[in-house]
Amino acid sequence: MTTSETEGAASPPRRRPSLRFVKLEREIEGVKLTLQVSPCSWMYRGYGLQVAITMDGGGAYILDKSTPFESATSADLERLFDKAKTVSCSCCGKPAFDPEACDTNREGKCEACFMKKLNAEFARGRQKALAAALQLRARKKKAGFTYLVSAWIHPEEGGDDFEIHLWYRQPPDAQSVETAIRKAGSEVFDDFLVVQL
């Protein structure tokens, strides 16, 4: 193109920068908060504008169903950021997300206290499950079973994998285990462990 040809050409329209990649930061009462647009906003038609706000590893959400992502502006992000509030952790007093202002499952606890509680619950549940498994093994052994096969089922139609237990009085052969796994609907037949009781 010559100079004279470009003078009359229309320049391409400028596109509005996408809010997908915007990252805002604020400090509230000495705590640094970061806001980003949640992927749900553009992944699901009609979802609305949702922002994820993080603080010290913890996160919360604020959703505005009345503002479509397609028409949202930076001012909408600032408006949602204004709604974020903190409270003192109900356990230790450190900053936590205010559950009245943000969607969070932290119940007014800071991330450290919430994780401490969650880990304690997990440990109790794990101990309870282990005790139940040991009792079941003892009952099965008393009933004459000598082998346990712990097999993971990977469903043909998709869905979540799940575990089954097969009990044997004699050492199990690979064919009988594969048949049981196939009958349970798995598309994988070698994901199992044989344990002698």
C-alpha positions in Angstrom: 0.0 0.0 0.0 1.1 3.5 -0.7 0.7 6.4 1.7 -2.3 7.8 -0.3 -4.1 4.4 -0.1 -3.9 4.2 3.7 -5.2 7.7 4.3 -8.8 6.9 3.4 -8.8 3.4 5.1 -10.8 3.1 8.3 -8.9 2.0 11.3 -10.1 -1.2 12.9 -12.5 -0.7 15.9 -10.8 -0.8 19.3 -12.0 -3.7 21.3 -12.8 -3.3 25.0 -10.2 -5.1 27.1 -11.6 -8.3 28.5 -12.3 -8.4 32.3 -11.2 -12.0 32.3 -7.6 -10.9 33.0 -8.2 -8.0 35.3 -6.6 -8.2 38.7 -7.4 -5.6 41.3 -5.7 -5.2 44.7 -6.7 -3.3 47.8 -5.6 -3.1 51.4 -8.3 -3.1 54.0 -7.3 -2.6 57.6 -3.7 -3.7 56.8 -4.9 -6.8 54.9 -4.1 -7.2 51.2 -7.1 -8.4 49.1 -7.0 -9.4 45.5 -10.0 -9.6 43.1 -10.3 -11.5 39.9 -13.3 -12.3 37.8 -14.4 -15.9 38.3 -14.5 -18.1 35.2 -18.1 -19.0 36.0 -18.9 -15.5 34.8 -18.1 -16.3 31.1 -18.4 -20.0 31.1 -22.1 -20.2 31.9 -24.6 -18.1 29.9 -26.8 -16.0 32.2 -24.7 -16.7 35.3 -24.0 -13.1 36.1 -20.8 -11.3 37.2 -18.9 -13.3 39.9 -15.6 -12.2 41.4 -13.2 -14.2 43.5 -11.5 -12.4 46.3 -8.5 -13.8 48.0 -6.7 -13.0 51.3 -3.8 -14.9 52.9 -4.6 -18.1 50.9 -8.3 -18.0 51.7 -11.0 -17.1 49.2 -14.5 -15.8 48.9 -16.9 -15.0 46.2 -19.4 -12.2 45.4 -22.0 -12.7 42.7 -24.1 -10.1 41.0 -26.7 -12.0 38.9 -28.1 -8.8 37.5 -24.9 -7.8 35.7 -24.1 -10.0 32.7 -20.4 -10.6 32.2 -20.7 -9.4 28.5 -21.7 -5.9 29.6 -19.7 -5.7 32.8 -17.2 -2.8 33.3 -14.3 -2.0 35.5 -16.7 0.1 37.6 -18.8 -3.1 38.3 -15.6 -4.8 39.6 -14.9 -1.9 41.9 -18.5 -1.9 43.1 -18.3 -5.6 43.9 -14.9 -5.1 45.6 -16.5 -2.4 47.8 -18.8 -5.1 49.2 -16.0 -7.3 50.5 -15.7 -7.0 54.2 -13.5 -8.6 56.9 -14.2 -9.6 60.4 -12.0 -10.8 63.2 -11.6 -14.6 63.2 -13.9 -16.2 65.7 -11.0 -18.3 66.9 -7.8 -16.3 66.8 -8.8 -12.7 66.0 -6.9 -12.5 62.7 -8.7 -11.1 59.6 -11.3 -13.3 58.0 -14.0 -12.8 55.3 -17.3 -11.6 56.6 -19.8 -14.4 55.8 -22.6 -11.8 55.7 -20.9 -9.9 52.9 -19.1 -12.7 50.9 -20.0 -16.2 49.8 -17.6 -18.3 51.9 -17.7 -21.5 53.8 -15.1 -20.3 56.3 -17.8 -19.4 58.9 -16.0 -16.2 60.0 -12.7 -18.1 60.5 -9.4 -17.1 59.0 -7.8 -19.6 56.6 -5.4 -21.1 59.2 -8.1 -21.7 61.8 -10.6 -23.1 59.2 -7.9 -25.5 57.8 -7.0 -26.6 61.4 -10.6 -27.4 62.1 -11.0 -29.2 58.7 -7.9 -31.2 59.2 -9.0 -32.3 62.6 -12.4 -33.4 61.2 -10.6 -35.2 58.4 -8.3 -37.0 60.9 -11.3 -38.0 63.1 -13.1 -39.4 60.0 -10.1 -41.2 58.9 -9.6 -42.9 62.3 -13.2 -43.9 62.4 -13.1 -45.4 58.9 -9.8 -47.2 59.7 -11.4 -48.7 62.9 -14.5 -49.8 61.0 -12.3 -51.4 58.2 -10.2 -53.3 60.8 -13.4 -54.6 62.5 -14.8 -55.8 59.2 -11.5 -57.5 58.4 -11.6 -59.3 61.7 -15.2 -60.4 61.2 -14.4 -61.7 57.7 -11.3 -63.5 58.9 -13.3 -65.1 61.7 -15.8 -66.2 59.0 -13.1 -68.0 57.1 -12.0 -65.5 54.5 -8.3 -65.2 54.0 -7.9 -62.7 51.2 -9.2 -59.2 50.5 -9.1 -57.7 47.0 -9.4 -53.9 47.0 -10.4 -52.9 43.5 -11.0 -49.5 41.9 -13.9 -49.4 39.4 -13.5 -47.0 36.5 -17.0 -46.8 34.9 -17.4 -47.3 31.2 -20.0 -44.4 31.0 -17.7 -42.0 32.8 -18.5 -40.7 36.3 -16.5 -41.0 39.4 -14.3 -44.0 40.2 -15.2 -46.0 43.2 -13.7 -48.8 45.3 -15.1 -52.2 45.9 -13.9 -55.0 48.2 -14.0 -58.7 47.3 -13.5 -61.4 49.9 -12.0 -64.8 49.1 -11.4 -68.0 51.2 -8.6 -69.1 48.8 -5.9 -67.1 47.0 -7.8 -65.3 44.2 -6.8 -65.9 40.6 -6.6 -62.9 38.2 -9.4 -64.2 36.0 -12.0 -64.3 38.9 -10.9 -60.8 40.0 -11.2 -59.4 36.5 -14.6 -61.0 36.1 -15.8 -59.3 39.3 -14.4 -56.0 38.3 -16.0 -56.3 34.8 -19.3 -57.2 36.4 -19.1 -54.0 38.5 -18.9 -51.9 35.3 -15.3 -51.0 35.1 -13.4 -50.4 31.8 -10.1 -51.0 33.6 -9.4 -54.5 35.0 -6.0 -54.3 36.6 -6.4 -51.6 39.2 -6.6 -53.8 42.3 -4.6 -54.9 45.3 -4.6 -58.3 46.9 -4.2 -58.4 50.7 -3.7 -61.6 52.8 -5.7 -61.4 56.0 
